[in-house]
Amino acid sequence: MELTFWEIAQAVQATNDWKKWPNFEVVGVEFDSRKMKLGDLFVPLKGESDGHKFINGAIEKGAKATFWSWSEDLAPEGFPIIQVEDTLSAMQELAVYYVLKKAPSVIAITGSNGKTTTKDMTEAVLSEKFHTYKTQGNYNNDIGLPYTILQMPDNTEKLILEMGMDHAGEISFLSKLARPEVAAITMIGEAHVENLGSREGIAQTKMEIVAGLSLNGLLIVPENEPLLLPILKNVTQKVETFGLEKDADYTAETITLEKEKTIFRVKGLDSLFSIPVPGSYNVTNALIAIAIGRWYGLTEAEITRGLASFQLTKNRTEWLKSPEGIEILSDVYNANPTAMGLVLESFCQMPTTGNRVAVLGDMLELGPDEGEMHRSMSAFLNPSEISTVFVYGEVMKELYLELVGKYSPENLFYFTKEEKRELIDKLKTTLKANDMVVLKASNGMGLNQVVSELTS
């Protein structure tokens, strides 16, 4: 990081006499006192515990200065502070200043599903030609996004930012903060419909990503999303579409699905692309990365290399294997009906010499229609393709009741959230070598523990 103490104080309009301390270089920014490095600026955020209480620990770890919103009289004696009204707002203001100072091209990615995978693919593609940095983990909110900006290396040329949200207005805020040159919406699903009222509400909030988009920038959206059409009429930036429909600007013509990779061609391009993840839904994520790569002038060869070597963030469509030889498709980080249906469709196309088994947990934050949405998953479950179904969670009982009669009692099992141990034990006695199992649920259901037990 190339910032000085005085420079930071000016950028956030500090209200104290910060010039009474000599100017010095700040090497980084941290809000977790346990992660401080020598020379860092500490940002004491107010959460369950007020970060100001941990100032002494931050100093012991090497903090050189701190934002401060408590009374100046309560600050550590002789320690450089930058007095602000709100420490989170100050960190956000500093991120705005820093991204303008370093001036990387910012790529913003949002969507109800697939944004992390798309971020990973885009970073892998752009790194073939540029110095890149991307959102680490799921640091995609009003704390994580400015933190990501302040963590980027000094030589960053392309900054790929994931933007998440729970409520209206959040993506607009993040977009205005980051000021992207390229923005992409992966899909409009049902995630957070409980807070947003409808898929129309979700579409509106995802389109907030254009709030800070450069007037000469690029917006990439799914072709098959009618809810976006009326909103796109007000967009003045260039718009490109992607999808498996022939009318999309970027569409896959031929798709070959395998367990650990998917091979496809793109209309109008010569290359044969390969991604190390299964599923046609991941092809649509790759189409976004291809569009972004071409926007920045990468050759087909560079884009092909990037996609072939990208590393997927853990728990996103991850193939694993148990010691007994059971193949496990783990996709347990998040879930909504659209995404779960796509995963099940692809799972049914995977060749296997054993049985296919599905473990499906609650999809959270779906609002008053959650029962119907869970029941709708029955359309993707047929005994001839998926022989056994394990249903887990209070709302998933709706799907269980829908499947009674469609599946025989010895191939359909229901467990409450409190019966995770029983679920694991029954899975272990049911699954045999060469069987294939998919696990899908919202992160809050904790199916990652089930995956860990199966692979240990």
Phi, psi and omega per residue, in radians:
M1 nan 2.337 -3.128
E2 -1.939 1.284 3.105
L3 -2.399 2.606 3.066
T4 -1.932 2.868 -3.136
F5 -1.010 -0.855 -3.128
W6 -1.112 -0.679 -3.130
E7 -1.099 -0.752 3.125
I8 -1.124 -0.781 -3.135
A9 -1.035 -0.710 3.104
Q10 -1.184 -0.723 -3.073
A11 -1.087 -0.584 -3.087
V12 -1.801 0.145 3.104
Q13 0.957 0.975 3.124
A14 -1.005 2.529 -3.057
T15 -1.755 -0.058 -3.139
N16 -1.749 3.091 3.109
D17 -1.473 1.299 -3.070
W18 -1.237 -0.284 -3.129
K19 -1.341 -0.074 3.090
K20 -1.264 -0.251 3.027
W21 -1.755 2.526 3.100
P22 -1.117 2.655 3.105
N23 -1.281 2.539 3.132
F24 -2.721 2.822 -3.118
E25 -1.406 2.397 3.016
V26 -1.826 2.247 -3.008
V27 -1.634 -0.293 -3.122
G28 -3.003 3.062 -3.131
V29 -2.266 2.322 3.115
E30 -2.458 2.475 3.036
F31 -1.882 -0.098 3.071
D32 -1.825 1.952 -3.060
S33 -1.046 -0.408 -3.134
R34 -1.310 -0.310 -3.090
K35 -1.798 0.113 -3.087
M36 -1.054 2.517 3.013
K37 -2.043 2.796 3.131
L38 -1.031 2.118 3.118
G39 1.712 0.057 -3.116
D40 -1.373 2.762 2.906
L41 -1.649 2.250 3.117
F42 -1.599 2.349 3.083
V43 -2.019 1.731 -3.111
P44 -1.389 1.732 -3.103
L45 -1.497 2.710 -3.138
K46 -1.749 1.842 3.074
G47 -2.159 -2.371 3.054
E48 -1.042 -0.632 2.997
S49 -2.111 2.501 3.141
D50 -1.359 2.162 -3.089
G51 -1.033 -0.390 3.112
H52 -1.016 -0.503 -3.108
K53 -1.179 -0.281 -3.066
F54 -1.826 0.300 -3.074
I55 -1.083 -0.670 -3.117
N56 -1.150 -0.677 3.075
G57 -1.136 -0.655 3.112
A58 -1.125 -0.722 3.131
I59 -1.122 -0.742 3.111
E60 -1.052 -0.597 -3.139
K61 -1.378 -0.196 3.070
G62 2.154 0.097 3.125
A63 -0.995 2.438 -3.104
K64 -1.858 -0.310 3.129
A65 -2.841 2.990 3.140
T66 -2.629 2.561 2.830
F67 -1.216 2.667 -3.059
W68 -2.639 2.141 3.096
S69 -2.034 -0.105 2.992
W70 -1.305 3.063 3.053
S71 -1.015 2.453 -3.126
E72 -1.072 -0.450 3.138
D73 -1.151 -0.396 -3.109
L74 -1.593 -0.038 -3.126
A75 -1.288 2.664 3.089
P76 -1.022 2.325 -3.070
E77 -1.109 2.257 3.077
G78 1.345 0.070 -3.102
F79 -1.735 2.307 -3.085
P80 -1.102 2.133 3.087
I81 -2.129 2.666 3.029
I82 -2.043 1.816 -3.043
Q83 -1.335 2.186 3.130
V84 -2.412 2.829 3.117
E85 -1.286 -0.683 -3.093
D86 -2.453 2.148 -3.034
T87 -1.227 -0.607 3.101
L88 -1.163 -0.791 3.106
S89 -1.042 -0.647 3.125
A90 -1.144 -0.721 3.110
M91 -1.115 -0.682 3.113
Q92 -1.150 -0.731 3.099
E93 -1.109 -0.675 3.118
L94 -1.152 -0.647 3.104
A95 -1.122 -0.719 3.082
V96 -1.040 -0.805 3.134
Y97 -1.075 -0.761 -3.035
Y98 -1.235 -0.693 -3.134
V99 -1.194 -0.548 3.060
L100 -1.254 -0.650 -3.139
K101 -1.180 -0.806 -3.091
K102 -1.432 -0.428 3.019
A103 0.930 0.821 2.965
P104 -1.301 2.796 2.949
S105 -1.296 2.217 -3.105
V106 -1.768 2.272 3.075
I107 -1.994 2.128 -3.096
A108 -1.905 2.336 -3.099
I109 -2.264 2.231 3.068
T110 -2.390 3.073 3.140
G111 2.622 2.802 -3.124
S112 -1.280 -0.352 3.124
N113 -2.789 2.604 3.038
G114 1.533 -0.017 -3.070
K115 -1.183 -0.636 3.137
T116 -1.210 -0.760 3.097
T117 -1.081 -0.751 3.125
T118 -1.118 -0.716 3.071
K119 -1.023 -0.807 -3.139
D120 -1.095 -0.758 3.126
M121 -1.121 -0.774 -3.110
T122 -1.097 -0.744 3.121
E123 -1.104 -0.714 3.133
A124 -1.119 -0.690 3.120
V125 -1.168 -0.909 -3.061
L126 -1.176 -0.469 3.141
S127 -1.225 -0.200 3.041
E128 -1.159 -0.366 -3.067
K129 -2.269 -0.418 -3.011
F130 -2.232 2.809 2.934
H131 -1.336 2.109 -3.028
T132 -2.127 2.795 2.987
Y133 -2.593 2.518 -3.080
K134 -2.325 2.832 3.011
T135 -0.929 2.238 3.116
Q136 -1.581 2.304 -3.133
G137 1.044 -2.286 -3.133
N138 -2.027 0.664 3.104
Y139 -1.354 1.239 -2.964
N140 -2.149 0.312 -3.102
N141 -1.985 -2.834 -3.041
D142 -1.194 -0.281 3.012
I143 -1.679 -0.871 -3.030
G144 -1.145 -0.654 -3.094
L145 -1.203 -0.865 3.066
P146 -1.097 -0.606 3.078
Y147 -1.065 -0.756 3.100
T148 -1.025 -0.796 3.124
I149 -1.003 -0.749 -3.085
L150 -1.335 -0.196 3.088
Q151 -1.651 -0.203 -3.019
M152 -1.139 2.461 3.096
P153 -1.041 2.706 -3.081
D154 -1.076 -0.476 -3.066
N155 -1.628 0.214 -3.088
T156 -1.083 2.206 3.093
E157 -1.807 -0.581 3.133
K158 -2.246 2.120 -3.109
L159 -1.954 2.014 -3.077
I160 -1.789 1.998 -3.031
L161 -2.001 2.217 3.019
E162 -1.512 2.361 -3.135
M163 -2.109 2.011 3.119
G164 -1.867 2.958 3.133
M165 -2.855 2.723 2.993
D166 -2.059 -0.473 -3.029
H167 -2.362 2.821 3.093
A168 -1.058 2.510 3.081
G169 1.681 -0.350 -3.060
E170 -1.235 -0.778 -3.129
I171 -1.217 -0.629 3.060
S172 -0.990 -0.786 3.126
F173 -1.074 -0.809 -3.112
L174 -1.155 -0.689 3.138
S175 -1.121 -0.757 3.118
K176 -1.162 -0.546 3.113
L177 -1.209 -0.822 -3.022
A178 -1.516 -0.445 3.137
R179 0.914 1.147 -3.080
P180 -1.204 2.720 2.998
E181 -1.661 -0.497 3.093
V182 -2.271 2.385 3.085
A183 -2.302 2.467 -3.131
A184 -2.367 2.447 3.029
I185 -1.975 2.065 -3.057
T186 -1.277 -0.782 -3.135
M187 -2.960 2.809 3.026
I188 -1.913 1.823 3.138
G189 -1.879 -2.534 -3.111
E190 -2.018 0.089 -3.121
A191 -1.038 2.331 3.111
H192 1.181 0.317 3.112
V193 -1.092 -0.409 3.087
E194 -1.024 -0.643 -3.125
N195 -1.556 -0.432 -2.980
L196 -1.883 -0.116 2.961
G197 1.574 -0.614 -3.056
S198 -2.941 2.950 3.046
R199 -1.136 -0.534 3.056
E200 -1.074 -0.721 3.091
G201 -1.124 -0.669 3.104
I202 -1.129 -0.751 3.116
A203 -1.036 -0.743 3.129
Q204 -1.068 -0.768 -3.094
T205 -1.226 -0.643 3.095
K206 -1.124 -0.631 -3.141
M207 -1.236 -0.152 3.030
E208 -1.075 -0.231 -3.113
I209 -1.112 -0.318 3.115
V210 -1.434 -0.090 -3.064
A211 -0.999 -0.657 3.139
G212 -1.957 0.148 -3.078
L213 -1.195 2.338 3.113
S214 -0.931 2.465 -3.139
L215 -1.076 -0.462 3.093
N216 -1.719 0.294 -3.041
G217 -1.534 -2.995 -3.063
L218 -2.205 2.315 3.024
L219 -1.976 2.236 -3.125
I220 -2.001 2.171 -3.048
V221 -2.375 2.736 3.086
P222 -1.181 2.410 -3.118
E223 -1.201 -0.606 -2.968
N224 -1.652 0.594 -3.104
E225 -2.093 1.588 -3.076
P226 -1.083 -0.418 -3.125
L227 -1.165 -0.363 -3.137
L228 -1.497 -0.386 -3.009
L229 -0.979 -0.869 -3.135
P230 -1.143 -0.524 -3.130
I231 -1.309 -0.604 -3.101
L232 -1.143 -0.365 -3.138
K233 -1.089 -0.394 -3.126
N234 -1.653 0.004 -3.112
V235 -1.512 2.203 -3.129
T236 -1.672 -0.280 3.123
Q237 -1.313 2.882 3.081
K238 -1.109 2.384 -3.137
V239 -2.123 2.279 3.020
E240 -2.176 2.600 -3.086
T241 -2.015 2.737 3.081
F242 -2.415 2.815 3.091
G243 2.690 -3.121 3.141
L244 -1.631 0.099 3.096
E245 -1.521 2.552 -3.026
K246 -1.192 -0.356 -3.098
D247 -1.479 -0.125 -3.134
A248 -1.197 2.637 3.071
D249 -1.105 -0.664 3.084
Y250 -2.150 1.969 -3.127
T251 -2.436 2.521 3.110
A252 -1.478 2.295 -3.112
E253 -1.597 -0.687 -3.113
T254 -2.304 2.273 -3.132
I255 -2.222 2.195 3.044
T256 -1.976 2.030 -3.094
L257 -1.668 2.271 2.996
E258 -2.256 2.987 -3.056
K259 -1.080 -0.775 -3.000
E260 -1.993 0.132 3.060
K261 -2.808 2.823 3.096
T262 -2.324 2.320 -3.090
I263 -2.016 2.398 -3.100
F264 -2.736 2.812 3.008
R265 -1.960 2.719 -3.136
V266 -2.054 2.338 3.140
K267 -0.913 2.233 3.076
G268 1.509 -0.088 3.134
L269 -2.020 2.682 -3.060
D270 -1.563 -0.446 -2.970
S271 -1.283 2.689 2.957
L272 -1.746 2.019 -3.055
F273 -1.677 2.550 3.107
S274 -2.385 2.317 3.078
I275 -2.118 2.437 -3.029
P276 -1.429 0.651 3.088
V277 -2.452 2.673 -3.125
P278 -1.535 2.811 2.935
G279 1.852 2.323 3.093
S280 -1.140 -0.463 3.100
Y281 -1.146 -0.466 3.059
N282 -1.355 -0.393 3.027
V283 -1.110 -0.710 3.130
T284 -1.124 -0.623 3.039
N285 -1.091 -0.722 3.137
A286 -1.143 -0.579 3.112
L287 -1.078 -0.620 3.071
I288 -1.113 -0.810 3.136
A289 -1.074 -0.645 3.105
I290 -1.143 -0.776 3.129
A291 -1.062 -0.727 3.131
I292 -1.182 -0.715 3.095
G293 -1.047 -0.746 3.134
R294 -1.219 -0.585 3.076
W295 -1.028 -0.626 -3.118
Y296 -1.683 0.253 2.958
G297 1.428 0.303 3.100
L298 -1.293 2.597 3.089
T299 -1.370 2.851 3.085
E300 -1.046 -0.649 3.141
A301 -1.111 -0.731 3.122
E302 -1.144 -0.760 3.131
I303 -1.115 -0.739 3.135
T304 -1.050 -0.789 3.132
R305 -1.101 -0.769 -3.120
G306 -1.071 -0.826 -3.130
L307 -1.133 -0.664 -3.093
A308 -1.168 -0.413 -3.023
S309 -1.963 0.112 -3.039
F310 -1.185 2.583 -3.138
Q311 -1.824 2.157 -3.098
L312 -1.441 2.365 3.036
T313 -1.041 2.432 -3.028
K314 -0.958 2.527 3.094
N315 1.331 0.100 3.033
R316 -1.796 1.883 3.081
T317 0.775 1.081 -3.037
E318 -1.881 2.185 3.079
W319 -1.530 2.257 3.116
L320 -2.292 2.987 3.118
K321 -2.423 2.373 3.119
S322 -1.454 2.834 3.095
P323 -1.020 -0.422 -3.125
E324 -1.490 -0.038 3.129
G325 1.622 0.267 3.094
I326 -1.450 2.285 3.119
E327 -1.553 2.280 -2.998
I328 -2.136 2.121 3.026
L329 -1.761 1.826 -3.091
S330 -1.691 2.097 3.080
D331 -2.472 1.186 -2.896
V332 -1.954 0.260 -3.082
Y333 -1.449 -0.753 3.084
N334 -2.648 2.958 -3.096
A335 -2.828 2.469 2.911
N336 -2.535 2.895 -3.040
P337 -0.982 -0.732 -3.141
T338 -1.071 -0.834 -3.102
A339 -1.163 -0.734 3.139
M340 -1.115 -0.708 3.103
G341 -1.075 -0.730 3.129
L342 -1.118 -0.730 3.129
V343 -1.118 -0.766 -3.131
L344 -1.151 -0.677 3.091
E345 -1.028 -0.834 -3.140
S346 -1.166 -0.693 -3.140
F347 -1.022 -0.691 -3.130
C348 -1.173 -0.339 -3.132
Q349 -1.578 -0.114 -3.108
M350 -1.367 2.211 -3.140
P351 -1.203 2.479 3.101
T352 -2.683 2.619 3.062
T353 -1.654 -0.134 3.110
G354 -1.915 -2.715 3.125
N355 -1.619 2.628 2.988
R356 -1.664 2.341 -3.114
V357 -2.275 2.452 3.121
A358 -2.088 2.387 3.017
V359 -2.084 1.951 -3.012
L360 -2.113 2.168 3.138
G361 -1.927 3.023 -3.097
D362 -0.939 2.454 2.947
M363 -1.748 2.044 -2.961
L364 -1.592 2.816 3.048
E365 1.081 0.714 3.141
L366 -1.742 -0.062 3.042
G367 1.385 -2.824 -3.006
P368 -1.159 -0.350 3.138
D369 -1.654 0.301 -3.038
E370 -1.070 -0.623 3.139
G371 -1.085 -0.840 3.122
E372 -1.086 -0.694 -3.138
M373 -1.134 -0.672 3.101
H374 -1.223 -0.696 3.108
R375 -1.090 -0.559 -3.089
S376 -1.100 -0.307 3.132
M377 -1.193 -0.239 3.106
S378 -1.026 -0.533 -3.114
A379 -1.104 -0.363 -3.097
F380 -1.773 0.127 -3.066
L381 -2.151 1.992 3.101
N382 -2.313 2.327 -3.101
P383 -0.983 -0.481 -3.133
S384 -1.260 -0.319 -3.128
E385 -1.950 -0.811 3.074
I386 -2.040 1.889 -2.941
S387 -1.295 -0.568 -3.046
T388 -2.381 2.430 -3.119
V389 -2.203 2.256 3.011
F390 -1.875 2.144 -3.093
V391 -1.940 2.293 -2.953
Y392 -2.384 2.108 3.080
G393 2.136 2.787 -3.052
E394 -1.148 -0.805 -3.095
V395 -1.323 -0.541 3.118
M396 -1.117 -0.228 3.069
K397 -1.046 -0.477 3.084
E398 -1.064 -0.718 3.102
L399 -1.197 -0.713 3.116
Y400 -0.980 -0.831 -3.137
L401 -1.121 -0.567 3.109
E402 -1.206 -0.534 -3.065
L403 -1.546 -0.265 3.094
V404 -1.068 2.200 -3.054
G405 1.777 -0.685 3.075
K406 -1.346 -0.636 3.096
Y407 -1.999 2.528 3.082
S408 -1.281 2.710 -3.088
P409 -0.991 -0.545 -3.121
E410 -1.371 -0.051 3.138
N411 -2.170 0.224 -3.141
L412 -2.432 2.125 -3.056
F413 -2.283 2.472 3.118
Y414 -2.154 2.390 3.106
F415 -2.380 2.434 3.025
T416 -1.341 2.962 -3.141
K417 -1.087 -0.503 3.139
E418 -1.356 -0.126 -3.084
E419 -1.860 0.623 -3.120
K420 -1.097 -0.671 3.132
R421 -1.091 -0.758 3.120
E422 -1.123 -0.661 3.080
L423 -1.043 -0.834 -3.115
I424 -1.078 -0.805 -3.109
D425 -1.091 -0.734 -3.132
K426 -1.183 -0.676 3.089
L427 -1.033 -0.780 -3.080
K428 -1.126 -0.586 3.125
T429 -1.438 -0.354 -3.117
T430 -1.506 -0.763 -3.047
L431 -1.273 2.415 3.116
K432 -2.140 2.883 3.098
A433 -0.945 2.422 3.139
N434 1.386 -0.093 3.005
D435 -1.208 2.799 3.138
M436 -2.242 2.246 -3.093
V437 -2.228 2.397 3.051
V438 -1.957 2.397 3.083
L439 -2.120 2.189 -3.072
K440 -2.517 2.271 3.108
A441 -3.027 2.978 2.993
S442 -1.209 2.652 -3.071
N443 -0.990 -0.612 -3.104
G444 -1.112 -0.219 3.127
M445 -1.468 -0.202 3.027
G446 1.214 0.532 3.119
L447 -1.218 -0.222 3.061
N448 -1.054 -0.533 3.085
Q449 -1.170 -0.649 3.100
V450 -1.131 -0.757 3.100
V451 -1.039 -0.768 -3.132
S452 -1.055 -0.731 -3.134
E453 -1.180 -0.635 -3.138
L454 -1.234 -0.524 -3.072
T455 -1.634 -0.085 -3.088
S456 -1.653 nan nan
